[in-house]
Amino acid sequence: MAAWVSRLMIYDLDEGSAFPVLETEHEIAAPNWTPDGSALVVNGEGSLYWVELDAPELLEIDTGLCIKLNNDHGISPDGEVLYFSDHTFGGGAQIWRQDLGSDEDPVKVTQKRPSWYHGISPDGRMICYTAVREGLFGIYTSKPDGAQETCVIEGAHHYDGPDFSADGDWIWFNSDRTGASELWRVRPDGADLERMTEDGLVNWFPHPSPDGEHVVYLAYPEGTIGHPPGMHVALRLWSAKDKPVATLVELTGGQGTINVPSWSPDGRAFAYVEYAS
């Protein structure tokens, strides 16, 4: 995708439309919104960048010896800690944490690999991530320092994109455990597994809104394998109040568009990345 332009976008639910924040020839991906609403964090070619909304440009974040970050990252609810996945040291990705506003180096969270960060509970006491353990994909939780790693669900199929609901009572994720990738949710203790979509599309990366009203997710065409980049995809919205699922945007994207939680703090907008030739 080196010949493509990356366009960082914000979709406003009240307006029912999206607008561009930043366009760059660099390949950027996976926007997060900061808890204070002032900036976005994006991945770009192995690094992380701030994008201040009042003066949008790519401002590189110093992540110390970690220089091969993938697009799985996020910020704690109090805005004090940055989490990210990195594979600088080989052997598969591991999760790291870095205190923002400090000159200290990042600290490793997960000792086992591969582990890909995806979300943090609303109270900041638990992270959730995708991992492979003994050859099986699964959804895992641990304390923010990596203690008490717990398998929520695993199996012979793919499990990915975990993210907490606004009340912390559910973890949403995607899995192809019954065929094509669909959205599911489960309690953090592994109880009450529930399938949330069944529409023939290939659905990935569900992100519940902070107000508890919606879940935005990425939908690929029927028959898509994995979550490739550079495809015609849609961003769709599931609503908690028995409304039908709605397609909000059709775009060129996929991998990199909305891998991690990207809702604004008030739940009225979300960020994503689209690509253009």
LODO-933436 format. One line per field, with one value per residue (C-alpha): residue number from 1; residue in three letters; x, y negated, z negated; chain. Coordinates in pm, 1 decimal, padded with zeros to 6 digits. Each point is the difference from the previous one (the first is absolute). Last residue first. Layout:
% residues N
seq	(NUM  ...)
type	(Ala  ...)
x	(X  ...)
y	(Y  ...)
z	(Z  ...)
mol	(A  ...)
END
This chain:
% residues 277
seq	(277  276  275  274  273  272  271  270  269  268  267  266  265  264  263  262  261  260  259  258  257  256  255  254  253  252  251  250  249  248  247  246  245  244  243  242  241  240  239  238  237  236  235  234  233  232  231  230  229  228  227  226  225  224  223  222  221  220  219  218  217  216  215  214  213  212  211  210  209  208  207  206  205  204  203  202  201  200  199  198  197  196  195  194  193  192  191  190  189  188  187  186  185  184  183  182  181  180  179  178  177  176  175  174  173  172  171  170  169  168  167  166  165  164  163  162  161  160  159  158  157  156  155  154  153  152  151  150  149  148  147  146  145  144  143  142  141  140  139  138  137  136  135  134  133  132  131  130  129  128  127  126  125  124  123  122  121  120  119  118  117  116  115  114  113  112  111  110  109  108  107  106  105  104  103  102  101  100  99  98  97  96  95  94  93  92  91  90  89  88  87  86  85  84  83  82  81  80  79  78  77  76  75  74  73  72  71  70  69  68  67  66  65  64  63  62  61  60  59  58  57  56  55  54  53  52  51  50  49  48  47  46  45  44  43  42  41  40  39  38  37  36  35  34  33  32  31  30  29  28  27  26  25  24  23  22  21  20  19  18  17  16  15  14  13  12  11  10  9  8  7  6  5  4  3  2  1)
type	(Ser  Ala  Tyr  Glu  Val  Tyr  Ala  Phe  Ala  Arg  Gly  Asp  Pro  Ser  Trp  Ser  Pro  Val  Asn  Ile  Thr  Gly  Gln  Gly  Gly  Thr  Leu  Glu  Val  Leu  Thr  Ala  Val  Pro  Lys  Asp  Lys  Ala  Ser  Trp  Leu  Arg  Leu  Ala  Val  His  Met  Gly  Pro  Pro  His  Gly  Ile  Thr  Gly  Glu  Pro  Tyr  Ala  Leu  Tyr  Val  Val  His  Glu  Gly  Asp  Pro  Ser  Pro  His  Pro  Phe  Trp  Asn  Val  Leu  Gly  Asp  Glu  Thr  Met  Arg  Glu  Leu  Asp  Ala  Gly  Asp  Pro  Arg  Val  Arg  Trp  Leu  Glu  Ser  Ala  Gly  Thr  Arg  Asp  Ser  Asn  Phe  Trp  Ile  Trp  Asp  Gly  Asp  Ala  Ser  Phe  Asp  Pro  Gly  Asp  Tyr  His  His  Ala  Gly  Glu  Ile  Val  Cys  Thr  Glu  Gln  Ala  Gly  Asp  Pro  Lys  Ser  Thr  Tyr  Ile  Gly  Phe  Leu  Gly  Glu  Arg  Val  Ala  Thr  Tyr  Cys  Ile  Met  Arg  Gly  Asp  Pro  Ser  Ile  Gly  His  Tyr  Trp  Ser  Pro  Arg  Lys  Gln  Thr  Val  Lys  Val  Pro  Asp  Glu  Asp  Ser  Gly  Leu  Asp  Gln  Arg  Trp  Ile  Gln  Ala  Gly  Gly  Gly  Phe  Thr  His  Asp  Ser  Phe  Tyr  Leu  Val  Glu  Gly  Asp  Pro  Ser  Ile  Gly  His  Asp  Asn  Asn  Leu  Lys  Ile  Cys  Leu  Gly  Thr  Asp  Ile  Glu  Leu  Leu  Glu  Pro  Ala  Asp  Leu  Glu  Val  Trp  Tyr  Leu  Ser  Gly  Glu  Gly  Asn  Val  Val  Leu  Ala  Ser  Gly  Asp  Pro  Thr  Trp  Asn  Pro  Ala  Ala  Ile  Glu  His  Glu  Thr  Glu  Leu  Val  Pro  Phe  Ala  Ser  Gly  Glu  Asp  Leu  Asp  Tyr  Ile  Met  Leu  Arg  Ser  Val  Trp  Ala  Ala  Met)
x	(-00477.3  -00223.0  00000.7  -00238.0  00086.4  -00248.2  -00114.3  -00320.8  -00267.2  -00279.3  00129.7  00090.1  00365.8  00036.0  -00002.0  00310.7  00043.2  00257.4  00017.4  -00207.8  00137.0  00341.1  -00092.9  -00314.2  00004.5  -00163.6  -00329.1  -00370.2  -00129.3  -00289.7  -00159.3  -00279.4  -00084.9  -00371.5  -00106.9  -00079.2  00125.0  00359.5  00100.5  00238.8  00177.8  00181.7  00324.4  00021.9  00269.6  00137.8  00347.8  00347.9  00102.5  -00071.0  -00203.5  -00002.9  -00166.2  -00279.1  -00287.4  -00277.9  00121.5  00177.0  -00171.3  00184.4  -00165.7  -00174.7  -00188.9  -00262.2  -00185.8  00230.3  00108.8  00367.9  -00077.3  00056.8  00271.1  -00036.9  00313.4  -00112.3  -00302.5  00002.9  -00344.6  -00263.2  -00226.5  00029.4  00104.1  -00002.0  00081.0  -00013.6  00234.6  -00159.8  00303.7  00373.8  00085.9  00020.8  -00355.3  -00031.1  -00082.9  00003.4  00040.1  00028.3  00287.7  -00119.1  -00052.6  -00126.9  00321.9  00091.0  00051.6  -00041.5  00007.1  -00216.9  00091.7  -00293.1  -00078.6  00250.1  -00281.7  00108.1  00054.8  00355.2  00189.1  00140.1  00110.2  00091.2  -00082.4  00081.7  -00101.2  00147.7  -00119.9  00027.3  -00218.0  00060.6  00355.3  00141.3  00336.6  00023.0  00274.9  00076.9  00056.6  -00342.1  -00163.8  -00072.5  -00257.1  00010.7  -00190.0  00125.6  00187.2  00133.5  00348.9  00108.6  -00101.3  -00073.9  -00113.0  -00267.5  -00029.0  -00197.7  00127.5  -00131.8  -00011.7  -00048.9  -00352.4  -00144.8  00180.1  00292.7  00021.8  00183.7  00357.1  00148.6  00183.5  00231.9  00165.2  00023.7  00160.1  -00281.6  00031.1  00350.4  00092.2  00055.3  00304.8  -00020.7  -00005.7  -00346.9  -00295.7  -00175.6  00089.0  00075.0  -00151.0  00108.8  -00181.0  00197.8  00004.6  00166.5  00340.0  00198.6  00133.7  -00162.2  -00341.6  -00212.4  -00353.9  -00106.2  -00129.8  00026.9  -00053.8  -00113.8  -00320.2  -00221.0  -00190.7  00327.0  00117.7  00002.0  00204.8  -00022.7  00124.3  00341.8  00303.2  00347.2  00217.2  -00019.9  00337.7  -00147.0  -00361.2  00048.8  -00328.9  00021.9  -00206.3  -00202.5  -00192.1  -00344.6  -00011.1  -00318.5  -00048.9  00349.2  00120.7  00239.7  00211.0  00100.4  00276.9  00035.6  -00111.9  -00255.6  -00226.9  -00249.8  -00082.5  -00276.2  -00019.2  -00197.3  -00282.5  00123.6  00000.8  00221.1  -00168.8  00167.1  00069.0  00099.6  00210.3  00251.0  00182.2  00186.7  -00120.1  -00210.2  -00350.4  -00119.4  -00330.1  -00248.7  -00378.7  -00266.5  -00380.1  -00313.8  00017.7  -00090.9  00209.1  00314.0  00250.3  00360.4  00257.7  00375.0  00078.9  00288.6  00121.8  00099.7  00322.2  00146.5  -00302.4)
y	(-00578.2  -00048.9  00149.8  -00037.5  -00038.1  -00012.2  -00229.2  00016.8  -00250.1  -00054.6  00235.9  -00282.3  00106.8  00022.7  00358.6  00159.9  00339.4  00198.7  00156.3  -00269.9  -00056.4  00164.8  00333.3  -00078.3  -00303.3  -00142.9  -00149.8  00046.2  -00200.4  00018.1  00337.9  00048.3  00293.4  -00010.0  -00180.5  00205.9  -00267.2  00125.9  -00114.6  00179.7  -00234.2  00100.2  -00114.1  00143.4  00160.6  -00016.8  00141.0  -00147.0  00190.4  00365.2  00118.3  00379.8  00175.0  -00191.4  00221.5  -00251.7  -00356.8  -00154.4  -00175.2  -00210.6  -00083.6  -00272.2  00098.4  -00235.3  -00139.2  00077.2  -00362.5  00092.5  00165.9  00372.7  00085.6  00312.7  00093.2  00229.7  00117.1  00213.3  -00051.9  00272.7  -00165.4  00181.5  -00253.8  -00005.5  00359.4  00038.5  00168.7  -00023.6  00081.6  -00040.5  -00190.7  -00327.1  00064.3  00082.5  -00181.5  00111.7  -00155.9  00214.0  00139.3  00256.1  00354.9  00076.9  -00073.8  -00277.2  -00244.7  -00368.3  -00158.2  -00179.7  00027.8  -00055.8  -00138.5  -00287.2  -00256.1  -00161.7  00337.4  00130.0  00069.7  00319.2  -00016.3  00363.2  00369.1  00236.2  00366.2  00296.7  -00135.7  -00264.7  -00193.4  -00217.3  00120.6  -00171.7  -00169.5  -00077.1  -00261.1  -00183.9  -00343.5  -00122.7  00305.1  00275.8  00100.5  00245.7  00075.8  00309.4  00150.0  00351.4  00132.6  00045.6  -00358.7  -00250.9  -00339.0  -00263.5  -00269.1  -00139.7  -00232.7  -00017.5  -00257.4  -00315.0  -00058.8  -00002.6  00327.0  -00016.3  00101.3  00162.8  00107.1  00280.1  00287.8  00244.9  00066.9  00062.3  -00252.4  -00248.0  -00349.4  -00113.9  -00344.0  -00300.9  -00216.3  -00284.7  -00360.9  -00055.9  -00203.8  00315.0  00311.7  00276.5  00347.7  00293.6  00294.3  00266.6  00088.0  00311.8  00166.7  -00307.4  -00283.7  -00287.8  00167.9  -00266.5  -00027.9  -00321.1  -00147.0  -00369.5  -00100.5  -00326.5  -00086.7  00097.1  00246.0  00171.2  -00061.9  00241.7  00211.9  00273.8  -00123.7  00165.0  -00145.6  00073.1  -00260.9  00096.6  -00110.2  -00326.8  -00068.2  -00367.7  -00120.5  -00157.6  -00311.3  00044.6  -00318.4  -00136.6  -00340.6  -00018.3  00376.7  00084.4  00309.9  00193.6  00264.6  00363.3  00180.3  00317.9  -00137.3  -00239.6  00073.0  -00264.7  -00189.8  -00259.9  -00329.8  -00237.9  00222.6  00016.3  00381.0  00005.9  00141.4  00301.5  00032.6  00330.8  -00076.6  -00220.6  00068.0  -00321.7  -00198.5  -00207.0  -00140.5  -00133.7  -00073.1  00089.9  -00020.1  00264.5  -00015.5  00066.8  -00342.4  00133.0  00312.8  -00192.0  00216.8  -00116.0  00076.1  00054.0  00032.1  00218.1  -00046.5  00309.6  00079.5  00179.9  00230.8)
z	(00473.0  -00304.8  -00348.2  -00291.2  -00367.0  -00288.2  -00280.6  -00201.4  -00095.8  -00253.1  -00269.9  -00238.6  -00028.4  00379.9  00122.8  00150.9  -00165.0  00205.4  00346.5  00173.3  00349.1  -00028.7  00160.5  00195.3  00224.5  00308.7  -00110.9  -00065.1  -00295.3  -00245.3  00070.0  -00251.9  -00227.2  -00075.6  -00317.7  -00307.2  -00241.4  -00032.9  00346.2  00235.5  00240.8  00318.5  00158.7  00348.3  00211.9  00354.4  -00045.6  -00043.3  -00311.2  -00086.7  -00301.8  00022.9  00295.5  00172.7  00113.8  -00050.0  00029.3  -00299.9  -00290.9  -00258.3  -00330.9  -00199.4  -00315.0  -00138.1  -00300.8  -00292.4  -00037.4  00046.2  00336.8  00049.0  00257.6  00213.3  00199.4  00281.0  00198.5  00315.9  00150.1  00025.0  -00256.8  -00331.0  -00261.8  -00383.4  -00100.9  -00378.8  -00247.7  -00346.2  -00214.6  00072.6  -00319.6  00192.3  00120.7  00368.6  00322.3  00359.1  00342.9  00312.1  00206.5  00253.4  -00125.9  -00351.0  -00195.6  00244.9  -00286.1  -00079.6  -00344.5  -00256.9  -00367.3  -00230.7  -00346.8  00013.0  -00006.1  00328.0  00166.7  00012.1  00323.7  00151.8  00365.0  00067.0  -00032.2  00288.7  -00008.8  -00188.0  -00330.2  -00267.4  -00244.6  -00305.9  -00064.8  -00306.8  -00050.5  -00371.4  00014.2  00323.6  -00158.3  00112.9  -00164.5  00244.3  00258.2  00286.7  00320.2  00175.8  00292.9  -00057.7  00075.6  -00361.2  -00079.9  00273.1  -00121.7  00054.0  -00263.0  -00289.0  -00270.1  -00355.6  -00280.0  00206.3  -00131.9  00352.2  00081.8  00241.8  00363.5  00289.8  -00075.6  00211.6  -00168.4  00178.1  -00231.1  -00373.5  -00234.4  00035.7  -00148.7  00100.9  -00130.9  00224.3  -00075.7  -00251.5  00118.2  -00144.0  00126.4  00110.6  -00196.8  00247.6  00019.5  00211.9  00159.2  00186.2  00367.8  00134.0  -00040.1  00090.9  -00213.7  00187.1  -00000.2  -00169.2  -00132.3  -00171.8  -00324.4  -00088.1  -00362.9  -00163.5  00183.3  -00295.3  00218.5  00105.5  00356.4  00292.0  00239.3  00260.7  00339.6  -00005.6  -00171.5  00133.2  -00173.3  -00367.8  -00139.3  -00123.3  00092.7  00090.9  00145.2  00346.1  00074.3  00320.4  00076.9  -00084.8  -00174.6  -00213.1  00017.6  -00125.9  00184.1  -00222.9  00170.8  -00056.6  00186.0  00206.9  00336.7  -00141.8  -00293.5  -00103.7  -00320.0  00011.5  -00182.2  -00221.2  -00120.8  -00360.6  00008.8  00313.3  00310.5  00157.7  00372.2  00162.1  00304.9  00178.2  00326.9  00070.9  00301.8  -00236.5  -00038.3  -00335.6  -00172.0  00271.9  -00050.8  -00048.8  00010.1  -00201.2  -00163.0  -00343.9  00048.3  00101.5  00189.9  -00030.0  00270.5  00036.6  00371.8  00109.9  00358.4  00193.4  00182.8  -00300.4  -00027.5)
mol	(A  A  A  A  A  A  A  A  A  A  A  A  A  A  A  A  A  A  A  A  A  A  A  A  A  A  A  A  A  A  A  A  A  A  A  A  A  A  A  A  A  A  A  A  A  A  A  A  A  A  A  A  A  A  A  A  A  A  A  A  A  A  A  A  A  A  A  A  A  A  A  A  A  A  A  A  A  A  A  A  A  A  A  A  A  A  A  A  A  A  A  A  A  A  A  A  A  A  A  A  A  A  A  A  A  A  A  A  A  A  A  A  A  A  A  A  A  A  A  A  A  A  A  A  A  A  A  A  A  A  A  A  A  A  A  A  A  A  A  A  A  A  A  A  A  A  A  A  A  A  A  A  A  A  A  A  A  A  A  A  A  A  A  A  A  A  A  A  A  A  A  A  A  A  A  A  A  A  A  A  A  A  A  A  A  A  A  A  A  A  A  A  A  A  A  A  A  A  A  A  A  A  A  A  A  A  A  A  A  A  A  A  A  A  A  A  A  A  A  A  A  A  A  A  A  A  A  A  A  A  A  A  A  A  A  A  A  A  A  A  A  A  A  A  A  A  A  A  A  A  A  A  A  A  A  A  A  A  A  A  A  A  A  A  A  A  A  A  A  A  A  A  A  A  A  A  A)
END
